[in-house]
Amino acid sequence: MKKHRGVAVVVLSALVGSAGGQSFGTWQSDTPLPTNGQAKTYSFGIELNGTKFVLGGPPWFNGSEDGSVYSLAPGATNWVEEIGFDGYGALISQGGGVDALGRIIVFGGDDPQNPGSTKPPFEWNQIEGPWNEHAARSAQAPAMYFAETTDSAGRIYSIGGGPGESATVGNPNSTYAERFIGSSDTWEPIAPLPIATADAAASPDGLGHILVFGGISADGSTRLSEVQRYDLATDSWSTVANTDMPVALSGHEATLGADGRIFILGGASGPIGAETVEKTTWVYDPMTDSWQAGPDMAEARRWFASFLASDDMIYAIGGDNSTGGSYGVEKLYTTPCPVFTAQPTDQTRWQYAKVTMSAPAYGGGTITYQWKHDGVALVDGPSVGGGTISGATTDTLTIDQAGANDAGFYQVEATNSCGTTQSNVALLTINTPVDLPTQWTFTSLHPSVATSSYATGVDHGVQVGRAVYDDFGYLNIDHPYIWQGSAASGQNMTQPDSPGGSIVDFAGNYAVGWWWEPIQCYVNHQWQTCYYQRAAWWDTTDGSFHSTNYSGYEYTIMNGTDGTSIVGTGSYDDAVGNYFSRAVIWQGADFSFASSIHPSVGNTNSSLIAVDGNTQFGNVTFTFGGVHAGIWQGSAASFVDLNPAGATKSTATDASDGQQVGIIDQFTNPHAGIWTGTPESFVDLTPDGALTSRVTACEAGIQLGSVDFGDGLGYRTVLWGGSKDVYVEIANVLPTGYAGLNLVGMDVEPDGTISLVGSAYNQTLGRTEAVMIRSTTDSPCLPDVNGDGNLDPADFTAWIAAFNANDPAADQNQDGSIDPSDFTAWIANFNAGCP
């Protein structure tokens, strides 16, 4: 007598990898069916919209005429009786499934006492019971002992079948196979089985195939152990693609678990006519084509219902056995294997950066993680590159102070009782900055016409900034300036109809900033020329000037460029004098079009300071939270607050080559630091023992700023190499008579030469001057104390001044002390000359 296969209605994606030899849980008893103790056999089971159903077969309703149906609603603990298969007779071996339209379709079956009683396929629902009838199956399709299952497209399969154990050579079991297409209400023949079988079990494997397990041979003489595979894509079968079952079975169930494995449950084994009804569970892993013994069921069963429910439980319900059959229900939790919700991604970082990789996974039970570097399992503690690893066995790996040897391929494995899933492989590239220089040359860029001047940017031998002097009747007004390495090369970029402006940043060919745009305005009953601050840029290749405007903003300024994009700020005030600023990106071939990316929710002001490829960097003023550094990816919605945990405020100052720099707690306890796109990536640059620090610029993994070491000497200019422990002081670079070095811009050339620009105070002339210092490998010319490039008696006068001022330039014997022996050393150095 025939059983009905359970239908797998949950389809799983293939796992990246899984582990053999897993342990399983145990079968749990559940509330039995309300059959008054009668066995529930020859039924099939499904879940639809959270409700579990067992349909068809005895116990019979309506005076032993119709198959019975039971359901278990979501959250319920007891099964209830539903409308049965009214009018369809006492049929067994019916099949069924949920089609692509979400309907329960019932088909096949016969009455062994009245052969030929097969009815047309029909739809069943809870309200009407049997409902619409559907297209008839092919005349070649056996009425009984066929295996059925449902694929991920909602196509319901009928495979093989026939007389089963009663088959003979003249009346054999079948190779015929077909499937029901709900959308067209048709039965579609598919390629026939290579090996005829009846009373087999079928299940999808989650990999694009239908597997048919065992059954009874064509002539009914033996049970089969073969696994036959149907390829959905090619409409073809194979008998050698999958390893055969460990034991020959018929009347069993095949159900795809939530872990991607197929569970072969119960059935009959042994010779035909002398069978043993089994309670065994065999587990097949399609990923590894391997078999493993699973936990035994509490009851032996054949011809029963089995299905996977949304709670990841496989249910086994009713069935025939040697003790009169069962109406019991038991279930087995099939732990879902880990599935990654995010994958680690390739990263490029500078040496000493904080590297974070995350790959969270979900699945059943407890999930453990193991990160690997180039295939080697990681542990928390020192890394091979000299950094510090944490989170090696969590979903998030962090390497603090990553070194060059930390570069390589990273992957994480997530494991639970189902098995192990491997993440994608991510490549970590570590860039190493050039060595920090200790020797420098000094150049004043100050134009002779100016009362003061300031350099703000430098790139490939060109410096930009502003010079201050009287013009257009205005006192001490800024003028945009461009230099090419010397004061004499300075070029005033002020437009003829404008009193001035300023260049704020420079990269590639773009010198960006602002100018005073002349506009006719009506004041005191007369028209006159007014001036408004407008964003502007200069092309350093041809000297051309480009003014821009941004509708709706009274004032605009370009603050930063990477040589490709330009960012800045648009500002306006309201009728009562409140001032507002907005982060702005300039676009278009000539950067004439601007758009705001101000993150509006909870923020009063924003500005962009720097741009690095597709990333913009700036500051946002929160209504109640002060100023926070932030990062954007081209839109307001992409804004990410970079304020690190524990910091009250933060300010962005520059961004380049994948790094962003700025200052946290800038108004109370300023600390310079580096971000790489997230608040968690912040690296504090304040050296151990120092009081405070600031940073103004970065490029090629090097950071420019200043540190107060708490020794009473105030802030001193430093270069960092990405770490608080890797820095050099820029000392002894100012000629005698200069003080107050303030460097704000930098450029690292391909050969490793570093140019720094800013300003210094000329004490002799009482003015602030734009300056550039440039790294050199040449030894310093110690006796040229005034730094004019000549050795002459003026250097002796300069040495006396330096000696009296305790200036490091007076230390001619380089012993760290300034005393009379340095006079003797200066004479020797002067006589030796310099290269």
LUMLUM-628686 format. One record per residue (C-alpha): x, y, z. Coordinates in steps of 0.25 Angstrom, whole numbers, padded with zeros to 4 digits, always signed. Layout:
BEGIN
XYZ;...
***
This chain:
BEGIN
+0000+0000+0000;+0005+0014-0004;+0009+0026+0005;+0009+0040+0000;+0022+0049+0000;+0022+0062+0008;+0024+0074+0000;+0036+0084+0003;+0030+0098+0001;+0042+0105+0007;+0054+0107-0003;+0068+0110+0002;+0079+0116-0005;+0092+0108-0007;+0102+0110+0004;+0116+0114+0001;+0122+0102+0009;+0118+0092+0019;+0124+0083+0029;+0122+0068+0029;+0120+0060+0042;+0110+0069+0048;+0102+0065+0061;+0087+0067+0060;+0076+0070+0070;+0066+0060+0075;+0052+0057+0070;+0042+0064+0079;+0028+0059+0081;+0016+0069+0078;+0001+0069+0080;-0004+0057+0072;-0016+0058+0062;-0030+0058+0068;-0033+0044+0061;-0039+0037+0073;-0028+0028+0072;-0029+0024+0058;-0016+0024+0049;-0014+0035+0039;-0008+0029+0027;-0006+0032+0012;-0006+0047+0015;+0002+0058+0010;+0007+0070+0018;+0009+0085+0015;+0010+0099+0021;+0002+0110+0015;+0003+0124+0021;+0007+0119+0034;-0004+0109+0035;+0001+0094+0035;-0008+0084+0028;-0009+0069+0027;-0018+0065+0016;-0024+0052+0010;-0025+0037+0014;-0031+0031+0026;-0038+0033+0036;-0049+0034+0026;-0060+0045+0028;-0075+0043+0024;-0077+0029+0026;-0063+0024+0021;-0065+0031+0008;-0055+0043+0008;-0041+0046+0012;-0039+0055+0025;-0032+0068+0027;-0026+0074+0039;-0019+0088+0042;-0011+0095+0052;-0012+0110+0052;+0000+0119+0055;+0002+0120+0070;-0008+0109+0073;-0004+0096+0080;-0016+0087+0076;-0019+0081+0062;-0033+0083+0057;-0042+0076+0048;-0045+0083+0034;-0054+0080+0023;-0050+0067+0017;-0049+0062+0002;-0064+0062+0001;-0069+0054-0011;-0056+0049-0015;-0057+0035-0008;-0047+0026+0000;-0035+0029-0008;-0021+0026-0004;-0007+0030-0010;-0012+0044-0014;-0002+0055-0016;-0002+0070-0014;+0006+0083-0013;+0004+0098-0013;+0005+0103-0027;+0011+0116-0032;-0002+0123-0029;-0003+0119-0015;-0013+0109-0016;-0014+0095-0010;-0015+0085-0022;-0019+0070-0019;-0017+0060-0030;-0016+0045-0033;-0020+0033-0023;-0029+0021-0025;-0038+0012-0017;-0031-0002-0016;-0044-0008-0013;-0050-0001-0026;-0039+0001-0036;-0041+0012-0046;-0047+0022-0036;-0037+0033-0039;-0043+0047-0039;-0038+0059-0046;-0028+0068-0039;-0035+0079-0030;-0032+0091-0022;-0035+0090-0007;-0037+0102+0003;-0042+0103+0017;-0055+0110+0014;-0060+0101+0003;-0052+0089+0004;-0051+0083-0010;-0052+0094-0020;-0049+0096-0034;-0045+0084-0042;-0033+0085-0051;-0027+0079-0064;-0026+0064-0064;-0013+0057-0063;-0007+0049-0074;-0013+0036-0077;+0001+0031-0075;+0002+0036-0061;+0000+0025-0050;-0011+0027-0040;-0003+0022-0029;+0011+0021-0023;+0017+0033-0030;+0027+0042-0023;+0023+0056-0023;+0030+0069-0019;+0029+0084-0022;+0041+0093-0028;+0044+0107-0025;+0035+0112-0036;+0023+0105-0030;+0023+0094-0041;+0017+0081-0035;+0023+0068-0039;+0018+0054-0041;+0029+0044-0043;+0029+0029-0046;+0018+0021-0039;+0010+0009-0042;+0006-0004-0035;+0017-0004-0025;+0020-0017-0019;+0009-0023-0028;+0017-0020-0041;+0021-0030-0051;+0028-0031-0063;+0015-0030-0071;+0010-0019-0062;+0022-0011-0057;+0025+0001-0049;+0026+0014-0058;+0037+0023-0062;+0027+0034-0066;+0029+0048-0060;+0021+0061-0061;+0018+0074-0054;+0006+0083-0052;+0008+0098-0056;-0003+0106-0048;-0002+0118-0057;-0007+0111-0069;-0014+0099-0062;-0007+0089-0070;+0001+0076-0067;+0015+0077-0075;+0022+0064-0078;+0037+0064-0074;+0048+0054-0078;+0045+0040-0073;+0053+0034-0061;+0065+0025-0065;+0060+0015-0055;+0046+0011-0053;+0041+0013-0038;+0029+0013-0030;+0027+0017-0015;+0040+0026-0016;+0042+0039-0009;+0046+0052-0016;+0051+0066-0012;+0058+0078-0018;+0073+0079-0014;+0073+0094-0014;+0084+0094-0025;+0075+0093-0037;+0071+0079-0037;+0060+0069-0033;+0065+0056-0026;+0057+0043-0026;+0061+0034-0015;+0060+0018-0015;+0046+0012-0017;+0042-0001-0023;+0048-0007-0035;+0040-0008-0049;+0036-0022-0047;+0033-0021-0032;+0043-0030-0027;+0053-0022-0019;+0054-0008-0012;+0064+0001-0018;+0075+0010-0012;+0078+0018-0025;+0077+0033-0025;+0073+0039-0038;+0075+0054-0041;+0067+0062-0050;+0073+0075-0055;+0063+0086-0056;+0071+0094-0066;+0073+0083-0076;+0061+0074-0074;+0071+0062-0073;+0073+0051-0062;+0086+0045-0057;+0087+0032-0048;+0102+0034-0045;+0102+0049-0041;+0099+0046-0026;+0103+0035-0017;+0093+0024-0014;+0085+0023-0001;+0092+0015+0010;+0080+0006+0010;+0069+0002+0000;+0055+0008+0004;+0041+0009+0000;+0030+0017+0006;+0039+0027+0012;+0039+0042+0012;+0050+0052+0006;+0049+0066+0012;+0059+0077+0010;+0063+0083+0023;+0065+0098+0027;+0080+0094+0027;+0080+0091+0012;+0081+0076+0015;+0071+0065+0011;+0065+0057+0022;+0061+0042+0018;+0051+0038+0028;+0045+0024+0032;+0040+0015+0021;+0041+0000+0019;+0054-0008+0017;+0057-0022+0015;+0052-0032+0005;+0038-0030-0002;+0028-0037+0006;+0037-0038+0019;+0039-0023+0021;+0044-0015+0033;+0037-0002+0036;+0048+0008+0040;+0049+0019+0049;+0062+0023+0044;+0067+0037+0039;+0077+0037+0028;+0083+0051+0024;+0088+0055+0011;+0097+0067+0008;+0095+0071-0007;+0107+0081-0005;+0117+0069-0002;+0109+0058-0007;+0111+0050+0006;+0101+0042+0015;+0101+0042+0030;+0092+0035+0040;+0082+0045+0047;+0074+0043+0060;+0063+0032+0060;+0049+0036+0061;+0041+0032+0073;+0032+0023+0064;+0034+0015+0052;+0026+0020+0040;+0023+0018+0025;+0013+0024+0016;+0012+0037+0025;+0013+0052+0024;+0026+0060+0025;+0029+0075+0022;+0038+0086+0026;+0031+0097+0033;+0034+0112+0035;+0039+0109+0049;+0051+0101+0042;+0045+0088+0048;+0042+0076+0040;+0029+0070+0044;+0026+0055+0043;+0011+0052+0044;+0004+0038+0045;+0007+0027+0036;+0006+0012+0035;+0015+0002+0044;+0015-0012+0050;+0007-0008+0062;-0006-0003+0055;-0001+0011+0050;+0001+0025+0056;-0007+0038+0058;+0005+0044+0066;+0013+0056+0062;+0028+0058+0064;+0037+0069+0059;+0052+0071+0057;+0059+0085+0057;+0068+0086+0045;+0077+0097+0049;+0079+0107+0037;+0094+0108+0033;+0100+0122+0035;+0096+0132+0024;+0104+0145+0023;+0096+0157+0023;+0108+0165+0019;+0122+0161+0013;+0136+0167+0016;+0141+0176+0005;+0154+0179-0001;+0161+0191+0006;+0173+0200+0004;+0179+0206+0017;+0191+0214+0020;+0201+0208+0030;+0197+0209+0045;+0182+0211+0041;+0171+0204+0049;+0165+0193+0040;+0151+0188+0042;+0145+0176+0034;+0131+0172+0038;+0122+0160+0033;+0110+0157+0042;+0103+0144+0039;+0089+0139+0043;+0085+0124+0045;+0080+0115+0055;+0086+0112+0069;+0099+0118+0073;+0108+0123+0063;+0123+0124+0065;+0133+0132+0056;+0147+0130+0052;+0155+0140+0044;+0167+0136+0035;+0178+0143+0029;+0184+0137+0016;+0177+0124+0021;+0183+0124+0035;+0174+0125+0047;+0175+0138+0055;+0175+0140+0070;+0174+0153+0078;+0187+0159+0081;+0199+0164+0073;+0197+0163+0058;+0208+0159+0048;+0210+0173+0044;+0212+0178+0058;+0198+0183+0060;+0188+0178+0070;+0176+0168+0066;+0163+0168+0073;+0150+0161+0070;+0157+0149+0063;+0145+0140+0067;+0134+0150+0065;+0127+0155+0053;+0135+0168+0053;+0151+0168+0052;+0159+0180+0056;+0174+0182+0054;+0179+0194+0062;+0192+0200+0056;+0192+0191+0044;+0206+0189+0038;+0211+0185+0024;+0211+0170+0027;+0196+0170+0031;+0193+0172+0016;+0187+0160+0009;+0174+0152+0008;+0164+0151+0019;+0152+0142+0021;+0143+0138+0032;+0136+0125+0035;+0123+0125+0042;+0119+0111+0049;+0107+0105+0056;+0102+0091+0057;+0098+0091+0043;+0112+0094+0038;+0122+0104+0033;+0119+0115+0023;+0131+0123+0018;+0130+0138+0014;+0135+0144+0002;+0150+0147+0002;+0154+0161+0004;+0168+0167+0000;+0175+0177+0010;+0185+0186+0003;+0194+0194+0013;+0201+0206+0007;+0214+0211+0013;+0217+0226+0014;+0231+0231+0011;+0241+0233+0022;+0238+0246+0030;+0249+0256+0026;+0257+0263+0037;+0264+0274+0028;+0257+0285+0021;+0260+0298+0013;+0252+0311+0016;+0246+0320+0006;+0238+0333+0008;+0227+0335-0002;+0223+0349+0003;+0220+0359-0008;+0227+0372-0006;+0214+0380-0008;+0207+0373+0003;+0206+0376+0018;+0204+0361+0021;+0202+0349+0013;+0198+0334+0015;+0200+0321+0007;+0189+0312+0008;+0191+0301-0002;+0202+0294-0011;+0203+0284-0022;+0213+0280-0032;+0222+0292-0030;+0211+0303-0029;+0207+0310-0017;+0194+0318-0014;+0188+0327-0004;+0186+0341-0001;+0193+0355+0000;+0187+0366+0009;+0189+0380+0005;+0180+0393+0002;+0172+0394-0011;+0160+0400-0017;+0159+0409-0005;+0158+0397+0005;+0169+0395+0016;+0176+0382+0018;+0168+0374+0008;+0171+0360+0003;+0176+0357-0011;+0177+0343-0018;+0192+0340-0020;+0199+0328-0028;+0214+0326-0026;+0224+0316-0033;+0234+0314-0022;+0239+0328-0020;+0234+0342-0015;+0238+0348-0028;+0229+0338-0036;+0216+0343-0028;+0204+0346-0037;+0193+0354-0033;+0180+0348-0038;+0170+0359-0034;+0160+0362-0045;+0161+0376-0051;+0147+0380-0046;+0148+0374-0032;+0156+0378-0020;+0161+0365-0016;+0158+0350-0012;+0166+0338-0007;+0170+0324-0012;+0168+0314-0001;+0172+0301-0007;+0179+0296-0019;+0181+0282-0027;+0182+0278-0041;+0179+0291-0049;+0169+0296-0040;+0172+0308-0030;+0159+0309-0022;+0154+0320-0013;+0145+0333-0014;+0145+0347-0020;+0138+0360-0017;+0128+0360-0029;+0123+0374-0033;+0108+0376-0033;+0100+0388-0035;+0091+0391-0023;+0082+0402-0019;+0086+0409-0006;+0082+0422+0000;+0074+0425-0013;+0085+0423-0023;+0091+0412-0030;+0105+0408-0027;+0115+0396-0027;+0114+0386-0016;+0122+0374-0014;+0118+0360-0010;+0127+0348-0007;+0125+0338-0018;+0132+0325-0020;+0142+0325-0031;+0153+0316-0037;+0165+0319-0045;+0172+0310-0056;+0187+0310-0053;+0190+0305-0067;+0185+0317-0074;+0182+0327-0063;+0167+0328-0066;+0157+0332-0056;+0143+0325-0054;+0132+0331-0045;+0121+0323-0040;+0108+0326-0033;+0098+0318-0025;+0084+0322-0026;+0078+0325-0012;+0091+0327-0005;+0096+0341-0002;+0111+0337+0000;+0118+0325-0006;+0132+0319-0004;+0140+0308-0010;+0148+0301+0001;+0154+0289-0005;+0158+0281-0018;+0165+0268-0021;+0168+0273-0035;+0155+0267-0040;+0144+0271-0031;+0141+0284-0024;+0133+0286-0010;+0130+0297-0001;+0119+0305+0006;+0107+0313+0003;+0102+0323+0013;+0090+0333+0015;+0084+0340+0026;+0069+0342+0029;+0061+0354+0032;+0065+0355+0047;+0079+0353+0045;+0081+0338+0047;+0092+0332+0039;+0092+0319+0032;+0102+0311+0024;+0100+0298+0015;+0110+0288+0010;+0111+0290-0005;+0117+0282-0017;+0120+0289-0030;+0118+0281-0043;+0118+0282-0058;+0130+0283-0067;+0132+0298-0062;+0127+0296-0048;+0116+0306-0051;+0105+0297-0044;+0105+0295-0029;+0096+0286-0021;+0094+0285-0006;+0096+0272+0001;+0092+0278+0015;+0087+0267+0024;+0074+0274+0028;+0069+0266+0040;+0074+0272+0053;+0085+0280+0047;+0086+0295+0047;+0098+0297+0038;+0108+0289+0030;+0120+0292+0021;+0130+0284+0013;+0145+0285+0015;+0151+0275+0006;+0148+0265-0005;+0155+0251-0008;+0149+0244-0020;+0135+0241-0018;+0136+0245-0003;+0133+0259+0003;+0138+0263+0016;+0133+0274+0025;+0125+0279+0038;+0111+0279+0042;+0106+0287+0054;+0095+0279+0061;+0084+0287+0068;+0087+0282+0082;+0100+0274+0080;+0110+0284+0075;+0120+0282+0063;+0123+0269+0057;+0132+0264+0046;+0124+0257+0035;+0126+0249+0022;+0117+0249+0010;+0116+0241-0003;+0110+0251-0012;+0096+0253-0005;+0090+0258+0007;+0085+0244+0010;+0099+0238+0010;+0104+0247+0022;+0111+0239+0033;+0114+0246+0046;+0129+0243+0049;+0129+0248+0063;+0136+0237+0071;+0130+0231+0084;+0134+0239+0096;+0137+0252+0088;+0128+0264+0091;+0131+0271+0078;+0140+0269+0065;+0144+0277+0053;+0149+0273+0040;+0161+0279+0034;+0166+0271+0021;+0164+0258+0014;+0173+0251+0003;+0177+0238-0002;+0166+0230+0007;+0169+0237+0020;+0162+0248+0027;+0168+0257+0038;+0162+0266+0048;+0162+0270+0063;+0153+0264+0074;+0149+0273+0086;+0155+0284+0079;+0150+0295+0089;+0154+0288+0102;+0164+0277+0100;+0168+0277+0085;+0174+0264+0080;+0178+0262+0065;+0173+0249+0058;+0171+0241+0046;+0158+0235+0041;+0156+0225+0029;+0141+0227+0027;+0135+0223+0040;+0134+0228+0054;+0140+0215+0059;+0152+0217+0051;+0157+0229+0058;+0172+0228+0062;+0177+0238+0072;+0191+0245+0068;+0194+0251+0081;+0207+0246+0085;+0208+0239+0099;+0211+0250+0110;+0207+0262+0101;+0196+0271+0105;+0188+0274+0092;+0190+0273+0077;+0184+0279+0065;+0185+0274+0050;+0183+0283+0038;+0186+0274+0026;+0189+0261+0020;+0194+0254+0008;+0200+0240+0004;+0198+0235+0018;+0206+0247+0025;+0199+0257+0034;+0203+0271+0037;+0200+0278+0050;+0205+0283+0063;+0207+0277+0077;+0207+0284+0091;+0217+0274+0099;+0214+0281+0112;+0228+0287+0113;+0224+0301+0113;+0229+0304+0099;+0215+0303+0093;+0211+0297+0080;+0222+0291+0071;+0220+0287+0057;+0221+0272+0054;+0219+0262+0043;+0212+0249+0046;+0214+0236+0039;+0200+0231+0042;+0202+0228+0057;+0204+0235+0070;+0217+0228+0072;+0223+0232+0058;+0226+0246+0056;+0236+0257+0054;+0237+0271+0059;+0240+0281+0049;+0250+0289+0057;+0262+0299+0053;+0255+0302+0040;+0252+0317+0042;+0263+0327+0039;+0267+0336+0050;+0257+0347+0052;+0245+0338+0049;+0235+0332+0059;+0221+0326+0060;+0222+0316+0049;+0208+0312+0045;+0207+0301+0033;+0194+0298+0027;+0196+0291+0014;+0205+0280+0008;+0209+0272-0004;+0216+0259-0005;+0223+0258-0019;+0226+0245-0026;+0240+0245-0022;+0236+0246-0007;+0240+0261-0006;+0230+0268+0003;+0226+0283+0002;+0219+0290+0013;+0213+0303+0013;+0207+0313+0022;+0212+0326+0029;+0222+0331+0039;+0224+0344+0046;+0236+0353+0042;+0240+0359+0055;+0250+0369+0048;+0239+0375+0039;+0227+0372+0048;+0218+0365+0038;+0213+0351+0035;+0219+0345+0022;+0214+0333+0013;+0225+0323+0014;+0229+0309+0009;+0238+0299+0015;+0243+0287+0006;+0249+0274+0010;+0264+0272+0006;+0274+0261+0007;+0285+0271+0007;+0292+0274+0020;+0289+0288+0026;+0299+0299+0024;+0301+0302+0039;+0309+0314+0037;+0299+0321+0028;+0291+0325+0040;+0283+0336+0033;+0279+0326+0023;+0281+0335+0011;+0290+0324+0003;+0303+0332+0005;+0314+0331+0015;+0318+0345+0019;+0321+0354+0031;+0305+0356+0032;+0305+0341+0037;+0314+0345+0049;+0304+0356+0053;+0293+0346+0051;+0300+0336+0060;+0302+0346+0071;+0287+0349+0071;+0283+0335+0071;+0293+0332+0083;+0287+0344+0091;+0273+0339+0087;+0277+0324+0091;+0272+0321+0077;+0276+0306+0072;+0283+0312+0060;+0294+0316+0070;+0297+0302+0073;+0308+0300+0063;+0315+0288+0069;+0301+0281+0070;+0303+0276+0084;+0289+0281+0088;+0295+0292+0097;+0297+0307+0093;+0310+0312+0100;+0323+0319+0096;+0329+0306+0089;+0318+0308+0078;+0326+0321+0074;+0339+0313+0072;+0330+0303+0064;+0324+0314+0056;+0338+0319+0051;+0342+0305+0048;+0329+0303+0040;+0330+0316+0033;+0344+0313+0029;+0340+0299+0024;+0329+0305+0015;+0317+0298+0010;+0314+0290-0003;
***
